[in-house]
Amino acid sequence: MQREIAPIAYIMASKRNGTLYVGVTSNLLQRVAQHRIGTLGWFSAKYGTKTLVWFEPHGTMEHAILREKRIKKWNRAWKLRLIEEANPAWRDLAVDLGFEPLR
């Protein structure tokens, strides 16, 4: 049986109003784990973007990539508004997906 691909655009943060990382993935659980252990890349490891603060599923990977690219071009205020509309407390949404809370 082949694994189902769920294209998702997402935002990770270092803390409330901290550094933001906008990305896209077909496996959100794996990607969150990569952010948390620091194996995703230099930016995420350097700035500690380990808190999942926003995500949005898409029907195709092409749509998810297009959304990611658009959000990356946004100014910071628009990104903060996007997060706060869906997650005003900046909760770590990864906890809802089964991850342990960050310390």
C-alpha positions as CSV (number, residue, x, y, z in Angstrom):
1,M,0.0,0.0,0.0
2,Q,1.4,3.4,-1.0
3,R,1.5,6.2,1.6
4,E,-1.0,9.0,0.9
5,I,0.5,12.3,0.1
6,A,-1.1,15.3,1.9
7,P,0.4,18.5,0.5
8,I,0.6,21.2,3.3
9,A,1.9,24.7,3.5
10,Y,3.0,25.5,7.0
11,I,4.7,28.1,9.3
12,M,7.0,27.2,12.1
13,A,8.2,29.9,14.7
14,S,11.0,30.2,17.2
15,K,8.5,31.8,19.7
16,R,5.6,34.2,19.7
17,N,6.4,37.0,17.2
18,G,9.8,35.4,16.7
19,T,11.6,34.1,13.6
20,L,9.2,32.5,11.1
21,Y,9.9,29.6,8.7
22,V,7.4,29.1,5.8
23,G,7.5,25.7,4.2
24,V,5.7,23.0,2.2
25,T,5.6,19.3,2.8
26,S,3.8,16.1,1.9
27,N,4.4,14.7,5.4
28,L,3.7,17.2,8.1
29,L,4.6,14.8,11.0
30,Q,8.0,14.0,9.6
31,R,8.7,17.7,8.8
32,V,7.8,18.8,12.3
33,A,10.1,16.1,13.7
34,Q,12.9,17.4,11.4
35,H,12.4,21.0,12.6
36,R,12.4,19.9,16.3
37,I,15.6,17.9,16.1
38,G,17.3,20.4,13.8
39,T,18.0,18.3,10.8
40,L,16.0,20.3,8.3
41,G,18.6,22.8,7.3
42,W,20.8,25.6,8.6
43,F,18.1,28.3,8.9
44,S,15.7,26.2,11.0
45,A,18.6,24.9,13.2
46,K,20.2,28.4,13.6
47,Y,16.9,30.2,14.5
48,G,15.2,27.4,16.4
49,T,12.0,27.4,14.4
50,K,10.4,24.4,16.2
51,T,6.9,25.5,17.0
52,L,4.2,24.7,14.4
53,V,1.9,27.8,14.5
54,W,0.0,27.5,11.2
55,F,-0.7,24.9,8.5
56,E,-3.0,24.6,5.6
57,P,-3.7,21.4,3.6
58,H,-4.0,21.6,-0.2
59,G,-5.5,19.3,-2.9
60,T,-2.3,19.1,-4.9
61,M,1.4,19.7,-4.2
62,E,1.4,22.4,-6.9
63,H,-1.2,24.4,-4.9
64,A,0.7,24.0,-1.7
65,I,3.9,25.2,-3.3
66,L,2.1,28.2,-4.9
67,R,0.7,29.1,-1.4
68,E,4.1,28.8,0.2
69,K,5.7,31.0,-2.4
70,R,3.0,33.6,-2.0
71,I,3.3,33.7,1.8
72,K,7.1,34.0,1.6
73,K,6.7,37.2,-0.4
74,W,4.3,38.7,2.1
75,N,5.5,41.3,4.6
76,R,5.9,40.2,8.2
77,A,2.7,41.9,9.4
78,W,0.6,39.8,6.9
79,K,2.3,36.6,8.1
80,L,1.6,37.5,11.7
81,R,-2.0,38.3,10.9
82,L,-2.4,34.9,9.1
83,I,-1.1,33.1,12.2
84,E,-3.1,35.1,14.7
85,E,-6.4,34.7,12.8
86,A,-6.1,30.9,13.1
87,N,-4.0,30.6,16.2
88,P,-4.3,33.7,18.4
89,A,-2.5,32.2,21.3
90,W,0.4,30.9,19.2
91,R,-0.2,27.4,20.5
92,D,2.2,24.7,19.3
93,L,-0.2,22.9,16.9
94,A,2.2,19.9,16.8
95,V,0.9,18.9,20.2
96,D,-2.5,18.3,18.6
97,L,-0.8,16.0,16.2
98,G,0.7,13.8,19.0
99,F,4.1,15.6,19.7
100,E,5.3,16.3,23.2
101,P,5.0,19.9,24.3
102,L,8.2,21.9,23.8
103,R,10.0,23.1,27.0
